[in-house]
Amino acid sequence: MKVRSSIFASFILIFEVIGVALFLRGFFPLPVKSSVESKSKLSDLPAEPLTGGSPNSSRLPQPLFKRVVIMLIDGLREDFVLGPNGRLYMPYTRHLVEKGSSHSFVAKARPPTVTMPRIKVDNNVTRHLDSTLKRDDWDILILHYLGLDHIGHISGPHSSLIQPKLLEMDDIMKRIHSALVTKEAEGSLPYLLVLCGDHGMSETGSHGGSSEQEINTPLVLISPAFKRKVGNEQHGVVEQVDLTPTLALGLGLPISQNSVGRVIAAVLEETSLRDQLRFLHLNGHQLSCLLKDSMPDYDKAAGLEQFRVAEKAHGSWMKLYLEGNTSEVLTNMGKKVLKQYLEALAAMSSALSKQLGKYDMYSMIAGMVFVFQLLLVLLLAMPEALSGSAAVDLPVLSSLLSLPFYLLCLLLASVHVLVCTSTESSCYFCSLSWGLVFVAIAFSSAMFCILINIAARRLPLEPKIHRKSPLSSIGSEWTLSELDVLLLAGTIGHTLSLAASSFVEEEHQTWYFLLNTLCLTVFQDVCRKYFREQRGSGDEDELILPSKDSHPFAHSKSDIYSDKWLALATPPFTLVCCRLLRSLNQTGVQWAHLPDVGHWLNSSEHKVVLSLLSAFCLVLIYFLVQRWCSWVSKVALALGLLGVYSYRAAVDNVLFPWQHSGRTTSRGTVEARFVYVFVLGILFTGTKDLLRSQIITADATLKSRGLWEIYSGLVLLVSLLFRAHNLPVLCCCLLIQTLMAQFIWKKLHYDAAQTTIMHYWFGQAFFYFQGNSNNIATIDISVGFVGLESYVEAPAIFLTALSTYAGPLLWACHLVCYLSSERDRSPVAVSHGCYCLALLRSVPAAAYIVLVTVLRYHLFIWSVFSPKLLYESMHLLLTAGVCLIFITMEQSHSSSKS
């Protein structure tokens, strides 16, 4: 069965996405859960240990607190309260920390510190606070404030808006504390006021990574049950999960069955020694039960034997205590048991936390095998996919009718049954219905048979001398130029570099180096063409990007002379642009904290400079894009870019000449929707022209214009989503695309494969020029709210993904437009480009899932490798979407030719 290269590559990518999804499902573990489905009950509590007698009662000590108020401030960094700036940001809270009856800790969150985005309106939390505090019909009150996190995402932790927001939070703390103190009755149980954060924020205001600023949060416990501070005390360090058992026991409730935390011992200091031991025993029993449910070999688990020893010693202590022994020996013995319990709790909690790294290996291996089968088929099909016909002959029917196919189906089905019926195996793949499993087994068996057939078909071709190079012009021999060697070595070298955590963290450096080397190699090719090689007689007379205003004799000798020097200037100019863009956004890990041009532009003192730069960039974007559009799209583009500036002025990023800084800002919803109208109008116009060129008339010019108009609409949308200081990135992207298309790719006769690889490299570099990294914290989730009054999941995901991957998407879409619009290019160029793009994405994705499988117990697996895995998976999905566009353009080209 013969299929076009573009269709073949697109479907390979789609199935690879399914395989990677299965791998991700196995790689990211589910939370540790107890096998007991019922809720925790007081009747389920274990008896108090007692040696040499009948089991003691399952008595639970009296609750420590009558009421608990939890004030959770989203994005509250530890240094906002406990650091040097705490006295300025939250003075009342800091006073309670230093002089009041309180305990303060640094609570560590576990990466990735990711929370679902929501619209941040703190007034909705506070407006009923006073009336609620006066009532007596509640035991626990939870207040979740989101405004601080929103400010961090918008303008970072050093924004001028941070202090007013924290002072507002401090005032609310004062109101709550005063109300609790006033309401406290004589002789009743005391209250507990908890101040905490779910995560911190990085120096750019985001979160999701494992830096100290992102995982360190303050935990302040305020209650008259605690001793009043007499001086500055060192803040202890706890885990965020430790708050769950502490609050449960403090309220006289059983600990949640799935809790992996340990009680904070400092909270129990003022209770009797018997109650302290009982609290720790209850926590230890709950953790030991969870260990038994989650670990097959739980007897070997760290801390379980320590807990048994402590429990036995606790029973001996209880026997002496009930006999009325009041000697110092009993006190010392009790303190020893207390220490044993704390050590056992720490070990069991740590063991359960490590269970979070328990992988579903069967699903991972199944997904990995699936992806590698597809990759090998893609590689073996290279000679046919890049041939003059751009068609791949897949032996589908012969494979399905062969005996090995059925034997493989039986073998894989047997393995599946064996794995899924084993007592210690539980995986996602086993939970699927037999129908889906059968389809997966049949598909994998068929792919294996197709793989063997294609490989056998390639063997007789080995002795031949002349073979076609995937990176050379069609019809030439297998010869590799310096550019071909660079493109191959660079792509393979980058893939191998992903095995090192430092290279993953600083991947932008790899792409910057490769891009600089590419520019120098292209410059060498330009010099060779114009100074060393004999030029063909017709080279100087060909038109460059012909337009409707061009004339067959429009290029005089002076034009050709200027074209030569512009071609020579393009690689150095590209190098200069790339160097400037590197200084715009510091990214990665090692040097992300250093100041950059972006921070300088975003400071309030330089708002005028940012305004002028933004206006200049928007004007330049218009002139770079509009020349390929119809007059209707030109007008819409101009008004849309004006709307972009108006939106940035509305959110106080830039200024109009008649505005003054410090004015009241809005959310810019109206201005953003104004831009969306023109984006949709341009996309509609381009789509209409494209459909007309396919259905009504086979007009190549109309098709080309439709493509460029769709591209223009995408550029307008990206300019709205980009922050003001990032507009130079978009300008340089469009400028380099224009120069390379006019003076390099066409004039030097680079084929579709070479052009595709260069587009891919530029797209990867511009991904990092935007300020992105392989850390989840650099994702700008604030763009998901542009033009929205409330959080809507689908548009928010689309806008966030588009903004994050704007660089690779713009270069991939430009590749589609360029290959489809070139009249003199081979009719199979679009198919070749689609195949090469699919191969460029498949190789690193397949290699990386093997690497993370091998390195799954690496120290940095969750902080470095797993976020990169998510980025690779999302990039693979987006590339599959781009390849579907390639199919559409190729079908359009085929119909116009016929």
N, C-alpha and C positions, 0 to 999 in steps of 0.2 A: 504494500500500500504506500503510494507516494504522497507526501504532504509537503507543503511549502516550508522553508526553513523558519519563517516567522511564526507560523502556526505551531510547528513542532517545538520551537524554543518556548513559546508562550505556555503551552500545555505542560511542558516539563517544569517550568517555574511554578505553575499553579499546583501541580502535584507535590513539588518540593515544599511549598508553603504548608500543605497538609502534613507532610512528614515532619517538618520542623515544629508544627503545632503539637503533634503527638510527642515529640521529644521534649518540648517545653512543659507539657503536662506531666511528664515523668520527672523532669529536672527540678521544677519548683515544687517542693513537698507541701503536703497538706498539714495543717496544725495538728499537734499531738492531742488526741482525744481519748477519753475513757470509753471503754466498751459498755459501761453501764448507761443506759439511755434515760433512766429516771433522774429527776432533779435531786440535789442534795437535801437530805432531811436531818433534823435533829436526832431522830430515832436511829439513824445509821451511824452515829458517832461511836468510836471505839471506847471500851471501858478504860478507866484510869488504871495504869499499871499498878499491881500489888503482888509482891512476892510472898509465896507460902500461904496464901489464903484464897478465898473465893473472889472472883473478879469484882472489882470495885464498881461503883455506879458510873454510868456514862455522863457524869455531871459536866456541864459546861460552865466555866467561870462567868461571873456576872459581867454584863457588857461594860466596856470602859467609857462609852460615850452615849449620850441620849440622842443627839442630833449631829449630823455631818453635813457641812456645806463644802462642795468641791467647786473651786473656781479654776476652770481649765482655759488657759490663754493659748490659742493656737500659734505656734511659731515662737514661743517664749524661750529665748536663749538664756543659758545659765548666767552669763555675765550681765544680762539686763537687770537682774535682781541681786546676785551675789558678787558681781564684779565691782570694779572701781566706780563705774557709772551708776550703780544701783542707788546710791544716795540722791542722785539727780533725777533718775527716771521714776523710782518708786520709793520716795522717802519714808512714808508711813510703814510700808511693808518692811523696809530695811531696818527701821527702828524696832519693829517686833522681832525681827530675826536676831538682832544684836542684844536687845535688852528685855524682850518679852518672854513669856512662857511658851517656848517654841522649840522645835527641832528643825534643822535645815540640812538638806542633802543635795548632792548633785546626782540626779537620776539619769541613768544612761538608757537611751532608746536603742533598739536594735535596727540596724539598717536592713533593707532600704526604708528610710523614713518617708514613706509616701502616704498621703491621705487623699481622699476624693475631693475635688474642687467644688466649692459652693460659693454663692454670692455672700459677701461678708457684710452683714448689717448688724452691728452690735446693739443698736437701740431696741431691737426686737427682744433681746435677752434681758435688758435692764428695766424695761418699762413697767413690768409687774413685780419687780423685785421687792420694793418696800412693803407692798400689801401682802406678799407671800411670807415675808419674814415675820409679820405680825401674827400670822395664823398659827394654830397648833396642830394642824391636820397633816403634818409631814414629818418624816424621820431623816430623809436624805434629800439634798437639793444639789443639782448639778447645773452649772452655768458654763456654757461653751462660747467663748468670745473669739471671733475669727478675723477681726479687723487688723490686728497686728500682722498676721500672716499675709494678708492682702497687701499691706503697705510694703512688706518685705519683697514680695514678688514684683511689685511695681517699681520700687526705687531703692531697695536694698536696706541693710541694717543701719547704715549711717545717714539715712534720709532725715531731713528736718521734720518729717511727720512722725518719726518714731517716738520722740520724747513726749509730745502732746498726747499720743495714744496711750503710752505707758502711764502718764500722769492721770489720765482718765481711768485706767484700770486700777491704779493705786487708790483713787478716790472711791471706787466701788468696793475695794477691799476694806477701806475705812468704814464705809457705810455698813457692810455686812458684819464686820467685827464689833462695831458699836452696838448694832441691833442685837447680836448674840450675847454680848456682855450685859446689856440692859435686861434682856429676857431671862437670863439665868436665875433660877430660883434657888433659895438656900436649901442645902441638903440633897438636891437632885443631882443626877449624873451630869458631868460637864459636857460641853459642846466640843466639836472638832472642826476647825476651818483649814481646808487644804488648798494650797495654791500650787499649781503645776502646769507644765506644758507638754504637748504631745511630741514635739520635736523642736529643734532650734532652727537656725538658718545660716547659710553660708555667707561669705563676704559679698556675694552677688544677690542675696536675698532669697535663694531657692533652697530646696532640701531634697533629700532622697539618697544622698551619699553617706559616707562613714567618717567624715571629718569631725573633729572635736566640736566645732561650732554647731554642727547639725545634730549630733546625738546627745550632747550634754544639755540637760534641762534642769531648772530648779524644782525642788520639791520642798515646800515649807508647810509644816504641820504646826498649827497654833491651837493651844488648849490650856485652860487653867489646871488640867491634870498634870502638866509638865512643870518641872522646876523652872523658875525664872533664871535667865542668863545673868551671870555675874561679870562676864568679860567676853572678848572676842574668842570664839571657839572655832576649831577647824571643822569645815563642813565634811560630813561623811559621804561615802559613795555607795549608792544602791542601784538596783535595776528597776526600771519602770514597772515591771511585772510584780515586784515585791509589794506594791501598793494594794493589790487585790486581796491577798490573805490578811494583810494588816487591817484593812477596813472591815473585812468580814468578821474577824475575831473581835475587833473593837466594837462592833455593833451586836455581838452575841449571835452571829449567824454562822452556819457551816461554810467552809471554804468551797468555792466552786470546784467541781471534780476535775476540770481541765486546766486549772491554774498551775503554772510552773514556777511561780514565785515563792519566796520565803518571807516569813513575817519579819518586819523591821524591829529588831530587838530593843532599840532605844525607846520605842513607844510603850514597852511593857515594864520599864525600869521601876515605876512607882507602884506596881502591883506586888502582891506577896510572892514569895519564892515558889510556893505550890502552884499558884495560878500561872506564873511564868513557865514552869515546867509543863503544865497542862496545855497551855497555848502552843508551845513548841512541839509537844507530842501530837496534838491534833494536826498541825501542819505537816509533821513528818509522816504521819499515817496516810494523809491525803496524797502526798508525793510518792510514797511507796506503792500505793494502789495504782497510781497513774503509771509508774514505772512498770509494774507487772502487766498492765494492759497494753503498753506501747512497745515493750521489748521482749522478744522471744526468750532471750537468755538473761532475764532480769536478775537472776541470782548473782550474776557477775557484775552487775551495775555498781558504779562507784557510789558510795554513801549508804547503800542499803544495809550492808553488814554493820557499818558504824551506827546506823539507826537502831538496829536490833540490840547492839551492845548497850547503847544509851537507854533504850526502853527497859532492858533488864535491870540496869543500874537505877533507873527511875523507880521500878517496882520495889527494889531494896530500900530506897530512900523513903518511899511512901510507907513501908512497913514500920520503919523507925519513927516516922512522923506521927502515924496513927497510934503508936504505943506511947506517945507523949514525950519522946526524947527531945530535949531542948538544948543539948550541948553544942559546942562550937564545931564538933566533929560532923554533926548533921548539916550545919550551914556550909562547911567546906565541901562536904560530899554533894550537897545540892548544887553548889557552884560548879563542881566538876561535871556533874550530869548536864548542867546548862551548857557548858562549853562543848560537851560531846554532841548534844543535840544541834547546836549551831553549826558545828563542823559537818555533821551528817546532812543537815538541810542544805548547806552550801554545795556539797558534793552531789546530792540528788537533783537539786535545781539545775546545776551545770550539766549533768547527764541528760536531763530532759530537754534542755536547750539545744544540746547537740543532736537530739532526735529530730529537730527541725531541719537538719541537713540530711535526713534519711531519704534516699532517692528511690524512685520507682524505676529500677534498672531495666525491667522487661519493656516498659513503654519507651524508655530512652533508646535501648538497642533496636527496637522495632522501627522507631522513627529514623534512627541513624542509618540502618540498612536500607530503608526506603529511599532516603535522600541520596545515598551513595550509588544505588542502582541507577537512579535517574541521572546523576552526574556522569557516570561512566557511559551511559547511552548517549548523553549530550557530547561527550568528548569523542567517542568513536564515530559519531556522525559528522565530525568536522569536515572531512574532505568533500562529502556530498553537500553539506549545508552551505559551504563557501564556494561551491562550484559555479559554473556559468548558469546552470539551470536553477540553482538555489532550491533544490528539492531533495528530501531524504526518503529513501526507500526503506520503510519499516516492515520487517517480515512478521506482521501481526497474525495473519491467518495460519501460516505454517507453524508458528510458535504455539498457537492455541490448539492445534490439532496434533501436536507431537506428544509422544509418550512421556518425555521428561517433565512436561508441564503438569500432567496429572500426578506423576510421582512426587513432584515438588509440593503440589497442593496437599497430598496425603501426609507428607513429611512435616510440613509447616503446621498443618492442623493437629498432628500428633504432638508436636512440641508445644503448641498453644494449650492443648488439653492438659499436658503434663505439668506445665508451669502453673496454670490456673487452678489445678486441683491439689497442688502441694500445700501443705498445712501452713507454711510460713510465708507464702507469697500472696500479696494482695496488691493489685495494680489496676490502673485505669483501663488498660487495654482488655483486661479480663472482664471488666464490668460492661463492656459493649455487647450489644445483641449479636447473636450468631450470624445474622444476616450481614451486618457490617463487617464482622470479622472474616466471613467467607469472601466478601468482595475484596478486602484488603489482602487476604492470602492469595486469591486468584490473580489480583493485579501484580503482586510482588513476584509470583511464580512466572507470570507472563513476561514481566520486565526482565527477569533473569534469563529466560529463554531467548528473548529478543537480543539481549546483550551478548549471549553466546553466539547467536547467528550472525550478528554484525561483526563480532570479533573474528569469526571464522571466515567471513567474506573479505576481511581486510588482509588476511595472511598472504594470499597469492599476489597481492600488489606490492609486497615488500621488495622484491628484487628490482623493480623498475627504477630507472635512474631519474627520470623527469617526473616530479610531483608538484602539485600546486600548493603554494604557500598561503596560509590563512591571512598573512599580513602583507602579501604582495599582490600586484595587479593580476587580474584573471588572465590566464593563458601564459604566464611567465613561469620560469623554473623556480625551484625552491632555493631562493637566495634571500639572505637576511641582511638588511642594511643596518647601520648603527642605530637608527630609530627603532627598527624592529627588535633588535637586541635589548635596547633600553626598555621598551614597552613590555616585553616578555619577562625580563629579569626583574623589573620593578614590580610587576603584578605578582610574580611568584615570591619575591623577597618580602613584600608587604604581608602576604598570607602567612609566611613562616614567622614573621615578627610577632604575630598575634599570640604566640606561645609564651611570651614574656610579659609579666604584669606591668613592668615599667614601659614597655612599648605600647601596651594597651592604654595606659594612663596618658601617655604623651604621643598618641598616634598622629596628632596633627603635625608633629615634627617630621614624621615619615613622609606624609603627603606634601609638606612644604619643600622638603628636600627633593622628592621625585618631580614636583612641578618645576622647580628651578632647573633641575637637570634637563627636563623635557624642553624648556625654553631655550637652553643653550644648544641642545641638539638640533632643534628646529632652526635656530639661527645659523648653525653650520650648514644645514641643507639649503637655506636661502642664499648664503654666500656661495655655495657650490653652484647653485643654479645660475646666479647672475655674474659670477666672476671666473669660474673655472670650467664650466661645461659649455659646449657649443649649443646655443639656443636654437630651437626649431623655428622654422620660418613662420609658422602660424601662431606661435605662443603669444606674441605681442598683440595680435589682432583680435583675440577673443574678448568678449564682453565680460564684465565682472558684475555678478548679480543683476542681470538685465531687468529693467523696470519698464513701465508703460511709456516712460518719457525717453527711453534710450533710442539711439539711432545707429545703424550699422557702421557709419563712418564717424562715430562720435569720439573715438579715441585717437588723438593725434600723437605725434612723437613725444611731445612734452608730457602728455597724460601717461604714456607708457613709462617715461623716465621717472615721473613722480611716483607711479605705482611701484617701481623697483625700490625706491628709497623708503616708501611707506612699508613695503614688505620687510626691508632690512630693519626698520625701526620697530616693527610690531613685537618681536621677541623681547628686546630690551625694555620696551614700554610695559609689557606684561610683567616682567621681573620687578620693575619699579612699583607697579600697582600691587603686586603680591606682597612686596616688602612693607608698603604702607598699610595694607589691610592686616598684616600680622600684628602691627602696633595698635590696631583699633580695639581688639578684644583679647585680653590674656585668657588662655584656656588651659586645659589639662589639669594637673595637680601640683606639680613642683613650683610653678611660677604663677599660678592663678591669683595669688594674693597681691602680686605686684601691681602698682598703678598702671593704667593704660590710657590711651586717648579717649576711649569711650567714657571712662569715669570722669575725665577732665571735662568733656563736653557736657555730661549730664549734671555737673555741679551748677548750682544756682547762679554763681558768678559769671558763668560763660553761656548763659541762655541765649544771649544775642548772637553769639558765634554759632551756636547750634541752629538757631533760626535761619541765619543766612546760609549755612551749609545745607540745611534741609531744603530750602527754597531752590538753591542752585542744583541740587541733586534731582529734585522733581522736574525741573525744567529740562535738564539733560536727559532724564529718562524719557520724557515726552519726545524729544528730537531723535533719540535713538530708536524708538519704537514706532512712531507714527508713520514713517515713510512707506511702510508696507500695508497700511490700512486704508480703507475707504474713507471718504470725507465724513460720513456719519460717525464712524468709529473714532476718527481723529477728534471730532468735537466731544464725543463721550469721554475719550481718554483725557482730554484737557480738563474738562469739568470734574472728572473723577480724581485726577491728581490735585486739583484745587481743593476738593473735598478731603483728601488725605491730609493736606496741610491744616485745614480747618479742624479736623479731628484731633491732630496733635496739639493745636492751639487750645482746643476745648479741654483737653486733659492736662494742660499746663506744661507740655514738653517744649513748645516753641511759642513765639510771640508774633502777633501781627504788629505793624508799625504803630498803630493807634492804641495798642494795649500796654498795660503796665504789669510788671511782675507782682506776685502776691495777691492777685485777684482770686475770687472764689472759683474753684474748678468744678467742672461737671464730668459726667462719665462719657460724654461724647457720643451717646447712643444715636441721636438724630444724624449727626455728621457721618458716622460710620454707615448707617443705613443708606444715606445719600450716595455714598461710594458704592455700596452693594448694588444699587439700582443700575449704575453705569457699568459695573462689572458684568452683571447679567445681560445688559443690553449689548455689550461688545461680544460676549460669548454667544449670544443668540445670533448676531449678525454673522459672525465667523462660521457658526454651525450651519446657518442657512446657505452661505456661499459654498461650503463644503458639500452639503447635500445636493445642491444644484449641479455642482461639477460631477457628481457621481450618478445622479438619476436623470437629470434633464439633458445636460450637455457635457460632453467630455472635454471640458475647457481646463487645460493645465494651469493657466494664469489665474482663473477663478479659484481653483483648488489651492494654489499657493497663497493667494490672498486670504482665503478662509482660514488656512492653517496659521498664518502670521497674526490674524485678528484674534484667534483663540489664544495664541501665545501672549498677545498684548493684554487680553483680559486677565490672564494669569499673573502677568507682571504687575498690573494695577492692584490686584488683590494682595499680592505679596508686599507691595509698597505700603498698603494700609496696615498690614500685620507687623511689618518690621518696626522696631523702635527707631526713633528719629536718628540716633547716632549710627544706626546700621544702614541707613540709606546709601552711603558711599559704597557699601558692599554690593548692593544691587546695581548701582551705576557702573562700577568696575566690571561686574559680571556681563552686563549688556555691551559695554564698550569693547571688552576683550572678545566677546562672541562676534561682534561686528567686524573687527579688524582681522581676526583669525579667518573668518569665513571669506572675506574679500581678498585678502592678500597672502594667505598661507595655504589653507586646505585646498582651494581650487587651483591656485597658481602653481603649487608644487605637486599637484596630481596625487594627493594622498587618497588611498582607496578607502572603502567604507569601514573596513576593519580597523585601520589605523586611526581614522577620524573618530570612530566610536570609542576606542580606548582613550584617546586624548580627551574627549568629552567626559568620559567617566572619571578620569583623573582630576580634571578641573572641577567637576561636581563634588568630588570627595574633599578637595582642598577648600572649596567655598562653604562646605558644611561646617568646617572649623573656623573659617574667616567670620562666620556669623556669631561666633562665641560659643558654639556647641562643643561638647566633649563626649566622652564615653561614660560620663557621670549623669545619673538621672537628675541631679540637682540643677543642671544647666538648661533643662527644658523650661521654656517660658510659658507657663500655663495661663498667664494673664491674657494671652491672645484669644483664649477660648471664650472670653467674655466680651470681645469687641463687637459692639452693636447689639448686645443682648441685655434685656432687662433682668432676666433670671437665668439660672443655670439650665441649659438644655443639652442633654448628653451628646446627641449626634452632631450638631453643629460645633460644639466645643471640641470634640475629638477631631473632627475634620480640620478645623482652623488650627488647632495645636499641631497636628501632624504636618499640615502644609507649611506652617511657619518653621517648624524644626527642620524639615527636609527640603526647604525652599531651594537651597543650592543645588543638590543632586537633581531635583525635579526640573528646575529651570534649564539645566544643561541637557538633561535627557529629552525634554520637550523641544529644545532648540535642535537637537540631533534629528528628531523626527521631521521638523520643519525643513532643515537644511538638506537632508537626504531626499525628501519628497519634492523639494522645489528645484533641485538642480536638473536642468533639462539635458545637459550633456553627460550626465552620470549614467552608469549602467542601470538598466531597469530592475536588476536584482539587488541594488544597493540597500534598499530598505530591508529586505530579508536578511542580508548579511549583517546590517547594523543591529537588527533585533537579535539575531543569533549571538553575536559577539557580546551584546549587553547582557543577555541571559547567562552566558558563560562567565563573564566577569563577576556577576553576582553570585553564581552558584558555587564557584570554587572556594572563595573565602567563607561562605556560609557553611558549606559541607565540612571544610577543614576545621572551622571553629567549634562545631558541635562535637567533633572528636576531641579537640583540645580541652574543652570544658569537662568532658567525660573523664579524661585522663587526670585532669587537675581538680576533680570535684572535692577533694579534701585539702586543697591548697588554702593557705592562710587567708588569701585575698579573694576567695571564690565568690563571696557575696558582695564584697565592696568594689571589686574591679571586674572580674570576669562575667558575673551574671548580668550586670547592667549592659555590658557590651553585647551579650547574647540577645538581649531584648532589642537593642539598636539594630543588630544584624538581621533579626527576624522581621522587624518592621520595614527595613530597607528592602528586603527580599519581596515582601508583600507589595510595596509601592512599585518596584521594578516589574513585577508581574502585571500590574495595572498599566504601566507604560508600554509594555510589550503588546498588550491588547490594542493599544492605539496604533502601534506599528502594523498590526494585522489589518486594521481599518484602512490605513493609508496605502498599504500594499494592494488591497482589493480595489481601492480607488484608482491606483496607478494601472492595475491590470485592465480594469474596465475602460479607462481612457485610451489605452493602447489598442484595445480591440475595436 
